[in-house]
Each structure stands twice: as C-alpha cells, then as structure tokens.
Amino acid sequence: MDRADLRADCARCAGLCCVVPAFGRSADFALDKPARTPCPNLLADSRCGIHASLRKRGFPGCTVYDCFGAGQRLTQRTFGGRDWRDDPATSSAMFDAFPAMRDLHELLAYLAEAAERAPSPALDAALAEVDALADAPPDVLAGLDVDARRRAVNVLLVEASDRIRGSDSDHRGPDHRGADLTGARLRGAGLRGASLRGALLIGADLRGADLRRADFTGADLRGADLRGADLREAAFLTQAQLAAARGDAATRVTAPLARPAHWRPPPAGG
C-alpha cells in the first residue's frame, strides 16, 4: 500500500470531517455543531472557508484532526465521486460508513509504518486484510466491529514497536505505556526508545528531550512543549499529534512529518 494514500487529500473529499463528527463549544471549537450537520464554515465546494485562520478564529481542534485519507477513499472509491449533498440516501450511507473508514485508515497508517520499519509476513497479511475490509460496501462498513480488529492488530503493532525501539529490552527506553504524565517536568529527559503508547502528555515539558525511536501510538500531546526535542525516527507519531503540541525550529522530526506552521515564530513587529 502506498503510504501517500493514508494522508488526507481534502481536494478529493466531500468535506466529511466537517459534517459527520459533532463538537461542542470549548477551547478547541468556537461553536457547537451537532453530528451530521455541516459546519457553518464549510463552503459549497467542500473547502473550509477559514482554513488559513482556524487557530486565530477559535478552531484549533480542526487543525489536529486527521482522517488518514479515509475521506477521499470513501468519496472517490466507495461512492464513485458522489457527494453527500446529492440525495438523502447517499448522505445517510456516507455518514454511517465514515467513522469505520476513518478508524480503518488509522490502523492502515500504523500497519504500513510497522511493515516498512519492522517487516514481517504477519504485518503484511494484516495490512492486506484491513485494506480489504476498507473496500467493503457502505452498509458493511457501518456495522463493522473496528475495535475487535484494532485489538487483533495491536498485538502485531506492539511487537513491531519493540523491534523499532531496540533490538532487545536492554536497549529500549523506559516503559510509560498509558502513564499519566500530564504537566510532567521532563525537560532534557532521556526517552530514546521509550514506550509512550497511550500516555497522557498534556502540557508536559519535553524541551530538549531525546525522543528518538520513542513509540507515540495514541499519546496525547496537547500543549506538550517539544521545543528543541529530538523526535527523529519516532514510531507511530502522527502529524496531528505534532499539531497539538508546541515546538520550534530546533525540534527535530523525520520526514514525511514536518514542523507545523504554527510552530514558526511570529513575524518581527507582528
């Protein structure tokens, strides 16, 4: 599978992420929006009318959302380019299928990285199986038990994580799986090869920390301070996680990840 297909291409989607999920007025969203209701900022061409100023306009939550390419697959491949606006039957079917497609694509993104960095026949088979599930008809997708698939795949991902983080337990970093590290003072910490799967790192001070090859699967990095941190070759780290954190020009990441635009300092005099 081409990992480029697991990156959102909004130009080929019908704005599903701006319609299907519900969100409430909070620090992340400037207004309440019920599920299956278009955001008022969604334009007729399925583009966001305030995309360039989402953070400034009170919608930072939108900037950290990632469908992992599920939107364009559902729009173009499953529905043959149709739009949810076409008719009520199409909209209902698309809205029902989108959550499962999004979750399957997240699994595909993790599996594709694992298969590339820690190859195994089991990972290849799981990747092919989940990809085939994503090709199911909309009604099948809507009723799919993605959590069961995630549990089965997670065993393989943990094994791949162990191989990525170090050849044996003596060379891996600390195990902080599921740890509550909210606001933790970890400046300059040696977390190379650490497991941070599912860890809460909200507002944590990770300035200058060595996070090379650390596993970030499902870690919550909202407001985490990554200035000067070394995230090269981090495992299962997503662009959305980076967007939720703070960093600077000294924060090191490995392509295809990139430093988010809001990490840049404001223009002089701005």
C-alpha positions, -999 to +999 in steps of 0.1 A: +000+000+000+012+035-009+015+055+024+006+086+004-029+072+002-031+074+040-026+112+041-057+134+038-064+149+004-092+174+011-095+183-026-107+148-033-131+146-003-166+159+002-158+177+035-169+147+056-148+156+086-167+190+086-201+173+086-201+139+103-185+145+138-201+165+165-182+191+185-190+214+214-180+249+221-147+248+240-111+258+238-109+237+207-141+248+189-157+282+188-192+269+185-215+239+190-221+216+160-243+186+161-233+153+143-242+150+106-246+188+103-223+209+081-200+233+099-211+269+090-176+274+078-179+247+051-182+261+016-202+247-013-170+233-028-163+213+004-134+235+014-131+253+048-138+290+045-114+298+074-088+272+069-059+297+069-070+312+102-085+283+121-064+288+152-070+325+153-107+320+148-110+296+177-109+262+159-076+246+169-094+213+173-099+212+135-061+216+129-053+184+148-079+162+132-066+136+107-088+112+087-057+094+074-071+095+039-104+080+048-124+109+034-111+107-001-113+069-002-149+069+009-158+098-015-139+086-046-136+048-043-166+037-022-191+062-036-176+068-070-171+105-066-206+112-053-213+139-028-234+136+004-254+166-009-267+145-039-296+129-021-307+118+014-298+081+008-263+089-002-257+112+027-270+087+052-249+059+038-217+081+037-223+094+072-228+059+085-197+045+069-173+073+076-164+066+112-154+030+105-135+040+074-116+066+094-107+041+121-096+015+095-074+040+078-058+049+111-050+012+115-036+011+080-013+040+087+001+023+117+004-011+099+020+005+069+047+021+091+052-010+110+056-032+079+081-007+065+102-004+096+099-039+111+089-061+082+072-094+089+048-117+069+022-112+097+022-075+093+019-078+055-011-101+059-028-078+085-022-048+062-038-066+033-067-078+054-075-044+068-072-028+034-097-053+021-121-045+049-119-008+039-132-019+004-164-033+019-198-019+009-211+011+029-236-010+049-209-035+059-186-007+070-213+009+091-218-023+111-181-033+113-166-040+148-134-020+143-125-023+180-122-061+176-099-056+146-079-030+165-073-054+194-061-081+170-038-057+151-025-042+183-006-074+192+014-071+160+020-034+165+034-039+200+058-065+186+068-041+158+073-013+183+096-035+204+117-041+173+118-005+162+126+008+197+155-015+203+169-049+194+163-062+229+148-050+262+183-038+275+185-013+247+149+001+248+139+032+267+115+033+297+080+019+295+054+046+301+025+029+284-007+045+295+010+067+320-005+100+332+023+124+326+001+155+324+023+185+331+053+163+338+087+180+340+107+160+315+130+187+302+161+171+287+149+136+296+165+106+280+134+089+265+151+074+235+133+042+225+106+048+253+071+034+250+047+063+253+017+043+239-015+059+252+004+082+276-011+115+287+015+141+279-009+171+281+012+202+288+043+182+296+076+199+295+097+179+270+120+207+259+153+192+247+142+156+254+157+128+235+126+111+220+143+092+191+126+060+182+100+065+210+066+050+204+038+076+204+009+054+195-023+072+208-003+095+230-020+128+239+004+156+232-020+186+235+000+215+247+032+195+252+063+216+249+086+200+223+109+229+217+144+216+210+132+180+214+147+153+191+118+132+176+138+117+147+126+082+138+099+083+164+074+054+160+037+059+151+039+097+156+013+115+135+012+150+120-019+156+141-001+149+173+026+173+164+000+199+155-015+195+190+019+203+206+043+232+207+077+232+191+102+254+173+129+254+146+151+233+169+126+205+172+138+176+150+115+154+131+119+128+104+101+131+070+073+127+060+065+145+093+071+183+092+071+211+118+036+226+119+032+261+106+021+275+139+054+265+154+071+293+135+078+325+154+055+355+146+070+379+121+091+407+136+068+435+147+037+413+143 
